[in-house]
Amino acid sequence: MVMAAMPTAFVTGGGSGIGRALAKALAARGTTVCIADLNVAAAEAVARECGGSASSLALDVRDADAVKTGIEAFVAENGRLDYMFNNAGIGIAGEVDDIALPGWQRIVDVNLYGVLHGVLAAYPIMLKQGFGHIVNTASLAGLGPAPLFTPYALTKHAVVGLSTSLRIEAASRGVRVSVVCPAAVETPLLDSGNPGDLGIGWAPDARRFLTALAGPPYPVETCADDILAALSRNTSVIVLPGRARLAWRLGRLFPALVEKIGLSAVAKERSTRV
Ligand SMILES: NC(=O)c1ccc[n+]([C@@H]2O[C@H](COP(=O)([O-])OP(=O)(O)OC[C@H]3O[C@@H](n4cnc5c(N)ncnc54)[C@H](O)[C@@H]3O)[C@@H](O)[C@H]2O)c1
């Protein structure tokens, strides 16, 4: 194994949105990035945008063996793993009684097992090195209730629990762990809707609903820059943007108020159902 001078980062879901912006921001700072995504054409395009030593990988984060093999190959090539961004994710939304078990399994497989696979592959490598930073993408929906997005909230709460617990376990062994919890960010996810094959009849309009609750979507490049700044401070739970941080803190002090706002937002969104 050759110890490279350049820091390295492996980014899942790097073909679009937050992952793409992170990959580009990291590459611009001199980091060797691997952009891994289910959508290989998108990953390749981002690697070209990053230029330099960036590479791409076709990867389904639901496949634990493929995640392990992909990360190990990247480390064998570059000699080190500074950052593991477990960022790939999907959204599934609607009324709980309209979502059959396959929908819950789908989102748990991607948003929770996908993150866990990255952690289980990267953590031993980082322990051996004695350094490294695992960065899991959850959401503001991982820190409070997200009615009509309950499957999503379920997975994101689990990612927060995984990350904040592992952070303490890993600290004395040289490995950092952070979890990113943004409010709405301007990415294709806001308009992607539910996977068609799940047959979920009605779903809230994510963009409208989240904007009403937490303000307009946050520009994705600003989000990536703010994440990297927070990582340099080794922030544990990275809540973005500032107004979401304020809402999160107020919500912890006044949970009844959060519930009241949620009830009114749900009633308003349901009124759009035809
Ligand atoms: N956009 C937001 O408002 C927002 C807010 C909070 C948290 N997040 C989280 O940020 C992360 C990135 O989301 P985004 O907004 O950039 O979405 P996006 O849809 O723009 O990008 C997600 C990427 O993940 C990839 N992906 C999906 N399933 C995959 C799989 N099984 N294996 C590998 N790659 C897969 C997609 O191909 C896509 O390139 C997600 O975890 C999401 O839940 C997004």
The ligand as a MOL file (V3000), in Angstrom:
LIG
                    3D

  0  0  0     0  0            999 V3000
M  V30 BEGIN CTAB
M  V30 COUNTS 44 48 0 0 0
M  V30 BEGIN ATOM
M  V30 1 N -32.2720 17.4670 -0.8500 0
M  V30 2 C -32.7190 17.6220 0.3820 0
M  V30 3 O -33.5990 18.4520 0.6410 0
M  V30 4 C -32.1510 16.7950 1.5020 0
M  V30 5 C -32.3670 17.2380 2.8120 0
M  V30 6 C -31.8570 16.4810 3.8640 0
M  V30 7 C -31.1530 15.3390 3.6100 0
M  V30 8 N -30.9420 14.9270 2.3310 0 CHG=1
M  V30 9 C -30.1980 13.6960 2.1260 0
M  V30 10 O -29.0500 13.9850 1.3670 0
M  V30 11 C -28.6160 12.8250 0.6680 0
M  V30 12 C -28.3930 13.1780 -0.7920 0
M  V30 13 O -29.6450 13.5740 -1.3160 0
M  V30 14 P -29.7880 14.5980 -2.5330 0
M  V30 15 O -30.7720 15.6040 -2.1230 0
M  V30 16 O -28.4570 15.0150 -3.0080 0 CHG=-1
M  V30 17 O -30.5190 13.6390 -3.5740 0
M  V30 18 P -30.2510 13.3200 -5.1210 0
M  V30 19 O -31.4310 12.5280 -5.5400 0
M  V30 20 O -29.9110 14.5610 -5.8440 0
M  V30 21 O -28.9470 12.3950 -5.0640 0
M  V30 22 C -28.9820 11.1190 -4.4970 0
M  V30 23 C -28.0050 10.2440 -5.2370 0
M  V30 24 O -27.9990 8.9610 -4.5980 0
M  V30 25 C -27.9710 7.9640 -5.6150 0
M  V30 26 N -28.5230 6.7160 -5.1050 0
M  V30 27 C -29.8220 6.4280 -4.8250 0
M  V30 28 N -29.9240 5.1490 -4.4370 0
M  V30 29 C -28.6730 4.6250 -4.4540 0
M  V30 30 C -28.1300 3.3460 -4.1550 0
M  V30 31 N -28.9160 2.3270 -3.7850 0
M  V30 32 N -26.7960 3.1720 -4.2650 0
M  V30 33 C -26.0070 4.1970 -4.6710 0
M  V30 34 N -26.4440 5.4060 -4.9940 0
M  V30 35 C -27.7830 5.6230 -4.8810 0
M  V30 36 C -28.8040 8.5430 -6.7490 0
M  V30 37 O -28.5120 7.9060 -7.9760 0
M  V30 38 C -28.3910 10.0010 -6.7030 0
M  V30 39 O -27.2870 10.2420 -7.5550 0
M  V30 40 C -29.7070 11.7810 0.8890 0
M  V30 41 O -29.3080 10.9040 1.9190 0
M  V30 42 C -30.8920 12.6070 1.3330 0
M  V30 43 O -31.7950 11.8770 2.1170 0
M  V30 44 C -31.4310 15.6370 1.2690 0
M  V30 END ATOM
M  V30 BEGIN BOND
M  V30 1 1 1 2
M  V30 2 2 2 3
M  V30 3 1 2 4
M  V30 4 1 4 5
M  V30 5 2 4 44
M  V30 6 2 5 6
M  V30 7 1 6 7
M  V30 8 2 7 8
M  V30 9 1 8 9
M  V30 10 1 8 44
M  V30 11 1 9 10
M  V30 12 1 9 42
M  V30 13 1 10 11
M  V30 14 1 11 12
M  V30 15 1 11 40
M  V30 16 1 12 13
M  V30 17 1 13 14
M  V30 18 2 14 15
M  V30 19 1 14 16
M  V30 20 1 14 17
M  V30 21 1 17 18
M  V30 22 2 18 19
M  V30 23 1 18 20
M  V30 24 1 18 21
M  V30 25 1 21 22
M  V30 26 1 22 23
M  V30 27 1 23 24
M  V30 28 1 23 38
M  V30 29 1 24 25
M  V30 30 1 25 26
M  V30 31 1 25 36
M  V30 32 1 26 27
M  V30 33 1 26 35
M  V30 34 2 27 28
M  V30 35 1 28 29
M  V30 36 1 29 30
M  V30 37 2 29 35
M  V30 38 1 30 31
M  V30 39 2 30 32
M  V30 40 1 32 33
M  V30 41 2 33 34
M  V30 42 1 34 35
M  V30 43 1 36 37
M  V30 44 1 36 38
M  V30 45 1 38 39
M  V30 46 1 40 41
M  V30 47 1 40 42
M  V30 48 1 42 43
M  V30 END BOND
M  V30 END CTAB
M  END
